[in-house]
Amino acid sequence: MVKQIVENGNRRLLIDLGGLEYLKSSVLRVILNAVKKINQKHGKVVICCLNGYAKEIFEVNYLNNSIPITESVKSGLNMLLAPLKAA
């Protein structure tokens, strides 16, 4: 589903991981590929509602330094509303 969103030309993506208890490497790979492709289009990806193990994975791998992470869906949407660079 994420791949389709990215391939359809979307330049903004909010990923809500609030219901996630465990983060498989395959899920992380999908997220990182989406971030890479959207960044190439000068877009923006925001991850929200990380907790527990999933949050630890992002922090240990310093992904929180390169991918914006917010505490709630509302704050994630607000971050996505900021103007994007021209493609």
N, C-alpha and C positions, 0 to 999 in steps of 0.2 A: 504494500500500500504506500509506504514512504517513497519507494522508487517511482511509482506512478505520479505521485504529487510533484516530485522533483522534475520528472521528465515532461510533465505538462506545462512547464515554464513558470511554475510558482517560484517566487523569490523570497517568500516569508514562510517560516515553518515553526510552529510551537509544538514541542513534544512534551506531553504530560506523562511523567513516569511515576506518578503518585501511587498507583496500584501495584507497582513492581516490587517484589520482595527479593528477587534474585536477578542479576544481570548476566545473561549468557554472552559469551564472546561474539556470537553471531548477531545478537541484537546490537551490541556495541559497534560492530563492523557496519551495520546498516546505518546507524546514527552518524558515524564518522564519514561514511561515503556521502550521505545526504548533506552534511556540513560542508564537505569539500566541493560538491557540485553547486550548492547554493552560493557558497563564497565565490566561486568562479564567475557567477552571474551577478556579483556584487549585492547579494541578498543577505538575509539574516535568519539565523536559527537560534531559538531560545529553548532551553530545557527548563521545565518547572516541576516542582513538587518532588524533588529527589529526597529520598530518606534512606536510612539504614545502610545496608550493604551497597546499594547502587550509588549512593552519595559518596561512600568511601572509595569505590572504584574510580569515580571521577576525580576525587581529590588526590588519591595516591598517584594517579597517572597525569596529574596537573591539567586535566581537561577543563577544569573549572577556570583556568587562566585563559583559555582560547575560545570557550563556548559559554555564552552568558547563561547563568543559572539563576532562576528566581524561586521564591518560596511558594508562590501561588500562581494559578492560571491567570488571575486578574493582573498581577504584576508582570507576568510574561507577555500578556497581550499589550499592555501599556508599552513595554519595551519594543515590541514589534511595530507599534504605531509610529515610532520615530522615522523620519524620512530616510529613504535608501539612497545610495549613490546611483548615479546614472549607469545603466548597463553598457 
